[in-house]
Amino acid sequence: MATTAENNKRIAKNTLLLYFRMILIIIVGLYTSRVVLNTLGVSDYIFINTHQMRKL
């Protein structure tokens, strides 16, 4: 059975990895939105987003 110190290390490591993953996903999402916005233009980008919201 794992000791308390080992459990605390594992929790800290998992927390840091989850924060890193969350920051990476945010960065990728922001970059992707920027590329799509530049490619489609504002009017098409807004149309696609509002069309997707209706499906929900």
mmJSON file of the N, C-alpha and C atoms, coordinates in Angstrom:
{"data_MODEL":{"atom_site":{
"group_PDB":["ATOM","ATOM","ATOM","ATOM","ATOM","ATOM","ATOM","ATOM","ATOM","ATOM","ATOM","ATOM","ATOM","ATOM","ATOM","ATOM","ATOM","ATOM","ATOM","ATOM","ATOM","ATOM","ATOM","ATOM","ATOM","ATOM","ATOM","ATOM","ATOM","ATOM","ATOM","ATOM","ATOM","ATOM","ATOM","ATOM","ATOM","ATOM","ATOM","ATOM","ATOM","ATOM","ATOM","ATOM","ATOM","ATOM","ATOM","ATOM","ATOM","ATOM","ATOM","ATOM","ATOM","ATOM","ATOM","ATOM","ATOM","ATOM","ATOM","ATOM","ATOM","ATOM","ATOM","ATOM","ATOM","ATOM","ATOM","ATOM","ATOM","ATOM","ATOM","ATOM","ATOM","ATOM","ATOM","ATOM","ATOM","ATOM","ATOM","ATOM","ATOM","ATOM","ATOM","ATOM","ATOM","ATOM","ATOM","ATOM","ATOM","ATOM","ATOM","ATOM","ATOM","ATOM","ATOM","ATOM","ATOM","ATOM","ATOM","ATOM","ATOM","ATOM","ATOM","ATOM","ATOM","ATOM","ATOM","ATOM","ATOM","ATOM","ATOM","ATOM","ATOM","ATOM","ATOM","ATOM","ATOM","ATOM","ATOM","ATOM","ATOM","ATOM","ATOM","ATOM","ATOM","ATOM","ATOM","ATOM","ATOM","ATOM","ATOM","ATOM","ATOM","ATOM","ATOM","ATOM","ATOM","ATOM","ATOM","ATOM","ATOM","ATOM","ATOM","ATOM","ATOM","ATOM","ATOM","ATOM","ATOM","ATOM","ATOM","ATOM","ATOM","ATOM","ATOM","ATOM","ATOM","ATOM","ATOM","ATOM","ATOM","ATOM","ATOM","ATOM","ATOM","ATOM","ATOM","ATOM"],
"id":[1,2,3,4,5,6,7,8,9,10,11,12,13,14,15,16,17,18,19,20,21,22,23,24,25,26,27,28,29,30,31,32,33,34,35,36,37,38,39,40,41,42,43,44,45,46,47,48,49,50,51,52,53,54,55,56,57,58,59,60,61,62,63,64,65,66,67,68,69,70,71,72,73,74,75,76,77,78,79,80,81,82,83,84,85,86,87,88,89,90,91,92,93,94,95,96,97,98,99,100,101,102,103,104,105,106,107,108,109,110,111,112,113,114,115,116,117,118,119,120,121,122,123,124,125,126,127,128,129,130,131,132,133,134,135,136,137,138,139,140,141,142,143,144,145,146,147,148,149,150,151,152,153,154,155,156,157,158,159,160,161,162,163,164,165,166,167,168],
"type_symbol":["N","C","C","N","C","C","N","C","C","N","C","C","N","C","C","N","C","C","N","C","C","N","C","C","N","C","C","N","C","C","N","C","C","N","C","C","N","C","C","N","C","C","N","C","C","N","C","C","N","C","C","N","C","C","N","C","C","N","C","C","N","C","C","N","C","C","N","C","C","N","C","C","N","C","C","N","C","C","N","C","C","N","C","C","N","C","C","N","C","C","N","C","C","N","C","C","N","C","C","N","C","C","N","C","C","N","C","C","N","C","C","N","C","C","N","C","C","N","C","C","N","C","C","N","C","C","N","C","C","N","C","C","N","C","C","N","C","C","N","C","C","N","C","C","N","C","C","N","C","C","N","C","C","N","C","C","N","C","C","N","C","C","N","C","C","N","C","C"],
"label_atom_id":["N","CA","C","N","CA","C","N","CA","C","N","CA","C","N","CA","C","N","CA","C","N","CA","C","N","CA","C","N","CA","C","N","CA","C","N","CA","C","N","CA","C","N","CA","C","N","CA","C","N","CA","C","N","CA","C","N","CA","C","N","CA","C","N","CA","C","N","CA","C","N","CA","C","N","CA","C","N","CA","C","N","CA","C","N","CA","C","N","CA","C","N","CA","C","N","CA","C","N","CA","C","N","CA","C","N","CA","C","N","CA","C","N","CA","C","N","CA","C","N","CA","C","N","CA","C","N","CA","C","N","CA","C","N","CA","C","N","CA","C","N","CA","C","N","CA","C","N","CA","C","N","CA","C","N","CA","C","N","CA","C","N","CA","C","N","CA","C","N","CA","C","N","CA","C","N","CA","C","N","CA","C","N","CA","C","N","CA","C","N","CA","C","N","CA","C"],
"label_alt_id":[null,null,null,null,null,null,null,null,null,null,null,null,null,null,null,null,null,null,null,null,null,null,null,null,null,null,null,null,null,null,null,null,null,null,null,null,null,null,null,null,null,null,null,null,null,null,null,null,null,null,null,null,null,null,null,null,null,null,null,null,null,null,null,null,null,null,null,null,null,null,null,null,null,null,null,null,null,null,null,null,null,null,null,null,null,null,null,null,null,null,null,null,null,null,null,null,null,null,null,null,null,null,null,null,null,null,null,null,null,null,null,null,null,null,null,null,null,null,null,null,null,null,null,null,null,null,null,null,null,null,null,null,null,null,null,null,null,null,null,null,null,null,null,null,null,null,null,null,null,null,null,null,null,null,null,null,null,null,null,null,null,null,null,null,null,null,null,null],
"label_comp_id":["MET","MET","MET","ALA","ALA","ALA","THR","THR","THR","THR","THR","THR","ALA","ALA","ALA","GLU","GLU","GLU","ASN","ASN","ASN","ASN","ASN","ASN","LYS","LYS","LYS","ARG","ARG","ARG","ILE","ILE","ILE","ALA","ALA","ALA","LYS","LYS","LYS","ASN","ASN","ASN","THR","THR","THR","LEU","LEU","LEU","LEU","LEU","LEU","LEU","LEU","LEU","TYR","TYR","TYR","PHE","PHE","PHE","ARG","ARG","ARG","MET","MET","MET","ILE","ILE","ILE","LEU","LEU","LEU","ILE","ILE","ILE","ILE","ILE","ILE","ILE","ILE","ILE","VAL","VAL","VAL","GLY","GLY","GLY","LEU","LEU","LEU","TYR","TYR","TYR","THR","THR","THR","SER","SER","SER","ARG","ARG","ARG","VAL","VAL","VAL","VAL","VAL","VAL","LEU","LEU","LEU","ASN","ASN","ASN","THR","THR","THR","LEU","LEU","LEU","GLY","GLY","GLY","VAL","VAL","VAL","SER","SER","SER","ASP","ASP","ASP","TYR","TYR","TYR","ILE","ILE","ILE","PHE","PHE","PHE","ILE","ILE","ILE","ASN","ASN","ASN","THR","THR","THR","HIS","HIS","HIS","GLN","GLN","GLN","MET","MET","MET","ARG","ARG","ARG","LYS","LYS","LYS","LEU","LEU","LEU"],
"label_asym_id":["A","A","A","A","A","A","A","A","A","A","A","A","A","A","A","A","A","A","A","A","A","A","A","A","A","A","A","A","A","A","A","A","A","A","A","A","A","A","A","A","A","A","A","A","A","A","A","A","A","A","A","A","A","A","A","A","A","A","A","A","A","A","A","A","A","A","A","A","A","A","A","A","A","A","A","A","A","A","A","A","A","A","A","A","A","A","A","A","A","A","A","A","A","A","A","A","A","A","A","A","A","A","A","A","A","A","A","A","A","A","A","A","A","A","A","A","A","A","A","A","A","A","A","A","A","A","A","A","A","A","A","A","A","A","A","A","A","A","A","A","A","A","A","A","A","A","A","A","A","A","A","A","A","A","A","A","A","A","A","A","A","A","A","A","A","A","A","A"],
"label_entity_id":["1","1","1","1","1","1","1","1","1","1","1","1","1","1","1","1","1","1","1","1","1","1","1","1","1","1","1","1","1","1","1","1","1","1","1","1","1","1","1","1","1","1","1","1","1","1","1","1","1","1","1","1","1","1","1","1","1","1","1","1","1","1","1","1","1","1","1","1","1","1","1","1","1","1","1","1","1","1","1","1","1","1","1","1","1","1","1","1","1","1","1","1","1","1","1","1","1","1","1","1","1","1","1","1","1","1","1","1","1","1","1","1","1","1","1","1","1","1","1","1","1","1","1","1","1","1","1","1","1","1","1","1","1","1","1","1","1","1","1","1","1","1","1","1","1","1","1","1","1","1","1","1","1","1","1","1","1","1","1","1","1","1","1","1","1","1","1","1"],
"label_seq_id":[1,1,1,2,2,2,3,3,3,4,4,4,5,5,5,6,6,6,7,7,7,8,8,8,9,9,9,10,10,10,11,11,11,12,12,12,13,13,13,14,14,14,15,15,15,16,16,16,17,17,17,18,18,18,19,19,19,20,20,20,21,21,21,22,22,22,23,23,23,24,24,24,25,25,25,26,26,26,27,27,27,28,28,28,29,29,29,30,30,30,31,31,31,32,32,32,33,33,33,34,34,34,35,35,35,36,36,36,37,37,37,38,38,38,39,39,39,40,40,40,41,41,41,42,42,42,43,43,43,44,44,44,45,45,45,46,46,46,47,47,47,48,48,48,49,49,49,50,50,50,51,51,51,52,52,52,53,53,53,54,54,54,55,55,55,56,56,56],
"pdbx_PDB_ins_code":[null,null,null,null,null,null,null,null,null,null,null,null,null,null,null,null,null,null,null,null,null,null,null,null,null,null,null,null,null,null,null,null,null,null,null,null,null,null,null,null,null,null,null,null,null,null,null,null,null,null,null,null,null,null,null,null,null,null,null,null,null,null,null,null,null,null,null,null,null,null,null,null,null,null,null,null,null,null,null,null,null,null,null,null,null,null,null,null,null,null,null,null,null,null,null,null,null,null,null,null,null,null,null,null,null,null,null,null,null,null,null,null,null,null,null,null,null,null,null,null,null,null,null,null,null,null,null,null,null,null,null,null,null,null,null,null,null,null,null,null,null,null,null,null,null,null,null,null,null,null,null,null,null,null,null,null,null,null,null,null,null,null,null,null,null,null,null,null],
"Cartn_x":[0.841,0.0,0.883,0.479,1.265,1.18,2.268,2.294,1.657,1.449,0.832,1.715,3.025,3.945,3.893,3.828,3.741,2.424,1.351,0.052,0.063,0.668,0.735,1.562,2.649,3.468,2.678,1.944,1.154,0.044,-0.598,-1.652,-1.067,0.088,0.724,1.131,1.694,2.103,0.904,-0.172,-1.374,-1.987,-1.968,-2.496,-1.711,-0.398,0.435,0.225,0.107,-0.132,-1.489,-2.499,-3.817,-3.815,-3.088,-2.968,-2.243,-1.169,-0.431,-1.327,-2.093,-3.007,-4.069,-4.614,-5.643,-5.082,-3.886,-3.267,-2.986,-2.514,-2.234,-3.509,-4.601,-5.87,-6.388,-6.24,-6.675,-5.872,-4.56,-3.703,-4.056,-4.243,-4.595,-5.953,-6.914,-8.235,-8.195,-7.441,-7.334,-6.646,-5.589,-4.881,-5.78,-6.507,-7.398,-8.492,-9.058,-10.088,-9.533,-8.312,-7.682,-7.494,-7.013,-6.794,-8.113,-9.124,-10.428,-11.032,-10.9,-11.435,-10.737,-9.425,-8.696,-9.05,-9.298,-9.599,-11.02,-11.994,-13.391,-13.825,-13.265,-13.768,-14.8,-15.099,-15.963,-17.381,-17.947,-19.359,-19.581,-18.71,-18.856,-18.578,-17.624,-17.286,-18.483,-19.139,-20.304,-21.446,-21.63,-22.683,-22.473,-21.242,-20.962,-21.185,-20.731,-20.909,-22.376,-23.166,-24.584,-25.314,-24.898,-25.517,-25.224,-24.013,-23.655,-24.403,-24.65,-25.358,-26.819,-27.404,-28.795,-28.915,-27.857,-27.896,-27.901,-27.365,-27.325,-28.719],
"Cartn_y":[-1.184,0.0,1.243,2.235,3.456,4.308,4.991,5.864,7.206,7.993,9.3,10.205,10.142,10.976,10.608,9.318,8.879,9.323,9.228,9.676,11.174,11.952,13.397,13.754,13.04,13.283,12.972,11.87,11.479,12.491,12.97,13.981,15.267,15.689,16.917,16.772,15.621,15.383,15.387,14.715,14.681,16.069,16.851,18.207,19.06,18.987,19.753,19.319,18.03,17.54,18.001,18.02,18.483,19.979,20.768,22.198,22.427,21.678,21.797,21.435,20.361,19.922,20.982,21.571,22.586,23.82,24.252,25.412,25.109,23.922,23.532,23.521,22.998,22.962,24.373,25.26,26.646,27.318,27.122,27.735,27.214,25.917,25.329,25.843,25.942,26.448,27.897,28.725,30.129,30.27,29.508,29.573,29.084,27.993,27.454,28.456,29.101,30.113,31.255,31.653,32.74,32.353,31.133,30.678,30.569,30.009,29.863,31.234,32.152,33.497,34.202,34.067,34.681,34.031,32.735,32.025,32.316,32.249,32.41,33.863,34.696,36.06,36.129,37.338,37.514,37.029,37.356,37.017,35.508,34.784,33.33,32.663,33.189,32.638,32.76,33.913,34.114,33.204,33.045,32.168,30.734,30.238,28.857,28.674,29.618,29.496,29.539,30.402,30.46,29.233,28.705,27.484,26.305,26.206,25.112,25.232,26.444,26.641,26.177,26.29,25.84,24.336,23.606,22.144,21.654,22.445,22.039,22.121],
"Cartn_z":[0.0,0.0,0.0,-0.725,-0.874,0.39,0.655,1.823,1.485,2.513,2.325,1.476,1.666,0.889,-0.596,-0.883,-2.277,-2.91,-2.137,-2.654,-2.923,-2.027,-2.221,-3.447,-3.679,-4.879,-6.142,-6.104,-7.276,-7.547,-6.506,-6.667,-7.238,-6.717,-7.202,-8.664,-9.019,-10.404,-11.343,-10.944,-11.777,-11.918,-10.859,-10.91,-11.889,-11.823,-12.745,-14.19,-14.406,-15.766,-16.291,-15.433,-15.869,-16.176,-15.364,-15.657,-16.981,-17.21,-18.467,-19.645,-19.497,-20.566,-20.835,-19.772,-19.932,-20.639,-20.27,-20.916,-22.381,-22.671,-24.052,-24.885,-24.346,-25.076,-25.327,-24.339,-24.519,-25.625,-25.624,-26.645,-28.035,-28.155,-29.456,-29.913,-29.0,-29.36,-29.811,-29.106,-29.5,-30.86,-31.074,-32.352,-33.491,-33.25,-34.27,-34.607,-33.593,-33.842,-34.677,-34.391,-35.146,-36.609,-36.851,-38.226,-38.98,-38.337,-38.988,-39.268,-38.317,-38.514,-39.669,-39.774,-40.886,-42.213,-42.215,-43.452,-43.939,-43.047,-43.444,-43.53,-42.701,-42.587,-41.475,-41.052,-39.889,-40.152,-41.297,-41.537,-41.617,-42.304,-42.387,-41.047,-40.298,-38.991,-38.049,-38.044,-37.193,-37.635,-38.954,-39.463,-39.006,-39.095,-38.702,-37.206,-36.393,-34.945,-34.558,-35.151,-34.808,-35.321,-36.453,-36.987,-36.078,-35.545,-34.64,-33.321,-32.853,-31.595,-31.704,-32.884,-33.063,-32.933,-33.304,-33.238,-31.802,-30.877,-29.479,-28.916],
"occupancy":[1.0,1.0,1.0,1.0,1.0,1.0,1.0,1.0,1.0,1.0,1.0,1.0,1.0,1.0,1.0,1.0,1.0,1.0,1.0,1.0,1.0,1.0,1.0,1.0,1.0,1.0,1.0,1.0,1.0,1.0,1.0,1.0,1.0,1.0,1.0,1.0,1.0,1.0,1.0,1.0,1.0,1.0,1.0,1.0,1.0,1.0,1.0,1.0,1.0,1.0,1.0,1.0,1.0,1.0,1.0,1.0,1.0,1.0,1.0,1.0,1.0,1.0,1.0,1.0,1.0,1.0,1.0,1.0,1.0,1.0,1.0,1.0,1.0,1.0,1.0,1.0,1.0,1.0,1.0,1.0,1.0,1.0,1.0,1.0,1.0,1.0,1.0,1.0,1.0,1.0,1.0,1.0,1.0,1.0,1.0,1.0,1.0,1.0,1.0,1.0,1.0,1.0,1.0,1.0,1.0,1.0,1.0,1.0,1.0,1.0,1.0,1.0,1.0,1.0,1.0,1.0,1.0,1.0,1.0,1.0,1.0,1.0,1.0,1.0,1.0,1.0,1.0,1.0,1.0,1.0,1.0,1.0,1.0,1.0,1.0,1.0,1.0,1.0,1.0,1.0,1.0,1.0,1.0,1.0,1.0,1.0,1.0,1.0,1.0,1.0,1.0,1.0,1.0,1.0,1.0,1.0,1.0,1.0,1.0,1.0,1.0,1.0,1.0,1.0,1.0,1.0,1.0,1.0],
"B_iso_or_equiv":[0.0,0.0,0.0,0.0,0.0,0.0,0.0,0.0,0.0,0.0,0.0,0.0,0.0,0.0,0.0,0.0,0.0,0.0,0.0,0.0,0.0,0.0,0.0,0.0,0.0,0.0,0.0,0.0,0.0,0.0,0.0,0.0,0.0,0.0,0.0,0.0,0.0,0.0,0.0,0.0,0.0,0.0,0.0,0.0,0.0,0.0,0.0,0.0,0.0,0.0,0.0,0.0,0.0,0.0,0.0,0.0,0.0,0.0,0.0,0.0,0.0,0.0,0.0,0.0,0.0,0.0,0.0,0.0,0.0,0.0,0.0,0.0,0.0,0.0,0.0,0.0,0.0,0.0,0.0,0.0,0.0,0.0,0.0,0.0,0.0,0.0,0.0,0.0,0.0,0.0,0.0,0.0,0.0,0.0,0.0,0.0,0.0,0.0,0.0,0.0,0.0,0.0,0.0,0.0,0.0,0.0,0.0,0.0,0.0,0.0,0.0,0.0,0.0,0.0,0.0,0.0,0.0,0.0,0.0,0.0,0.0,0.0,0.0,0.0,0.0,0.0,0.0,0.0,0.0,0.0,0.0,0.0,0.0,0.0,0.0,0.0,0.0,0.0,0.0,0.0,0.0,0.0,0.0,0.0,0.0,0.0,0.0,0.0,0.0,0.0,0.0,0.0,0.0,0.0,0.0,0.0,0.0,0.0,0.0,0.0,0.0,0.0,0.0,0.0,0.0,0.0,0.0,0.0],
"pdbx_formal_charge":[null,null,null,null,null,null,null,null,null,null,null,null,null,null,null,null,null,null,null,null,null,null,null,null,null,null,null,null,null,null,null,null,null,null,null,null,null,null,null,null,null,null,null,null,null,null,null,null,null,null,null,null,null,null,null,null,null,null,null,null,null,null,null,null,null,null,null,null,null,null,null,null,null,null,null,null,null,null,null,null,null,null,null,null,null,null,null,null,null,null,null,null,null,null,null,null,null,null,null,null,null,null,null,null,null,null,null,null,null,null,null,null,null,null,null,null,null,null,null,null,null,null,null,null,null,null,null,null,null,null,null,null,null,null,null,null,null,null,null,null,null,null,null,null,null,null,null,null,null,null,null,null,null,null,null,null,null,null,null,null,null,null,null,null,null,null,null,null],
"auth_seq_id":[1,1,1,2,2,2,3,3,3,4,4,4,5,5,5,6,6,6,7,7,7,8,8,8,9,9,9,10,10,10,11,11,11,12,12,12,13,13,13,14,14,14,15,15,15,16,16,16,17,17,17,18,18,18,19,19,19,20,20,20,21,21,21,22,22,22,23,23,23,24,24,24,25,25,25,26,26,26,27,27,27,28,28,28,29,29,29,30,30,30,31,31,31,32,32,32,33,33,33,34,34,34,35,35,35,36,36,36,37,37,37,38,38,38,39,39,39,40,40,40,41,41,41,42,42,42,43,43,43,44,44,44,45,45,45,46,46,46,47,47,47,48,48,48,49,49,49,50,50,50,51,51,51,52,52,52,53,53,53,54,54,54,55,55,55,56,56,56],
"auth_comp_id":["MET","MET","MET","ALA","ALA","ALA","THR","THR","THR","THR","THR","THR","ALA","ALA","ALA","GLU","GLU","GLU","ASN","ASN","ASN","ASN","ASN","ASN","LYS","LYS","LYS","ARG","ARG","ARG","ILE","ILE","ILE","ALA","ALA","ALA","LYS","LYS","LYS","ASN","ASN","ASN","THR","THR","THR","LEU","LEU","LEU","LEU","LEU","LEU","LEU","LEU","LEU","TYR","TYR","TYR","PHE","PHE","PHE","ARG","ARG","ARG","MET","MET","MET","ILE","ILE","ILE","LEU","LEU","LEU","ILE","ILE","ILE","ILE","ILE","ILE","ILE","ILE","ILE","VAL","VAL","VAL","GLY","GLY","GLY","LEU","LEU","LEU","TYR","TYR","TYR","THR","THR","THR","SER","SER","SER","ARG","ARG","ARG","VAL","VAL","VAL","VAL","VAL","VAL","LEU","LEU","LEU","ASN","ASN","ASN","THR","THR","THR","LEU","LEU","LEU","GLY","GLY","GLY","VAL","VAL","VAL","SER","SER","SER","ASP","ASP","ASP","TYR","TYR","TYR","ILE","ILE","ILE","PHE","PHE","PHE","ILE","ILE","ILE","ASN","ASN","ASN","THR","THR","THR","HIS","HIS","HIS","GLN","GLN","GLN","MET","MET","MET","ARG","ARG","ARG","LYS","LYS","LYS","LEU","LEU","LEU"],
"auth_asym_id":["A","A","A","A","A","A","A","A","A","A","A","A","A","A","A","A","A","A","A","A","A","A","A","A","A","A","A","A","A","A","A","A","A","A","A","A","A","A","A","A","A","A","A","A","A","A","A","A","A","A","A","A","A","A","A","A","A","A","A","A","A","A","A","A","A","A","A","A","A","A","A","A","A","A","A","A","A","A","A","A","A","A","A","A","A","A","A","A","A","A","A","A","A","A","A","A","A","A","A","A","A","A","A","A","A","A","A","A","A","A","A","A","A","A","A","A","A","A","A","A","A","A","A","A","A","A","A","A","A","A","A","A","A","A","A","A","A","A","A","A","A","A","A","A","A","A","A","A","A","A","A","A","A","A","A","A","A","A","A","A","A","A","A","A","A","A","A","A"],
"auth_atom_id":["N","CA","C","N","CA","C","N","CA","C","N","CA","C","N","CA","C","N","CA","C","N","CA","C","N","CA","C","N","CA","C","N","CA","C","N","CA","C","N","CA","C","N","CA","C","N","CA","C","N","CA","C","N","CA","C","N","CA","C","N","CA","C","N","CA","C","N","CA","C","N","CA","C","N","CA","C","N","CA","C","N","CA","C","N","CA","C","N","CA","C","N","CA","C","N","CA","C","N","CA","C","N","CA","C","N","CA","C","N","CA","C","N","CA","C","N","CA","C","N","CA","C","N","CA","C","N","CA","C","N","CA","C","N","CA","C","N","CA","C","N","CA","C","N","CA","C","N","CA","C","N","CA","C","N","CA","C","N","CA","C","N","CA","C","N","CA","C","N","CA","C","N","CA","C","N","CA","C","N","CA","C","N","CA","C","N","CA","C","N","CA","C","N","CA","C"],
"pdbx_PDB_model_num":[1,1,1,1,1,1,1,1,1,1,1,1,1,1,1,1,1,1,1,1,1,1,1,1,1,1,1,1,1,1,1,1,1,1,1,1,1,1,1,1,1,1,1,1,1,1,1,1,1,1,1,1,1,1,1,1,1,1,1,1,1,1,1,1,1,1,1,1,1,1,1,1,1,1,1,1,1,1,1,1,1,1,1,1,1,1,1,1,1,1,1,1,1,1,1,1,1,1,1,1,1,1,1,1,1,1,1,1,1,1,1,1,1,1,1,1,1,1,1,1,1,1,1,1,1,1,1,1,1,1,1,1,1,1,1,1,1,1,1,1,1,1,1,1,1,1,1,1,1,1,1,1,1,1,1,1,1,1,1,1,1,1,1,1,1,1,1,1]
}}}
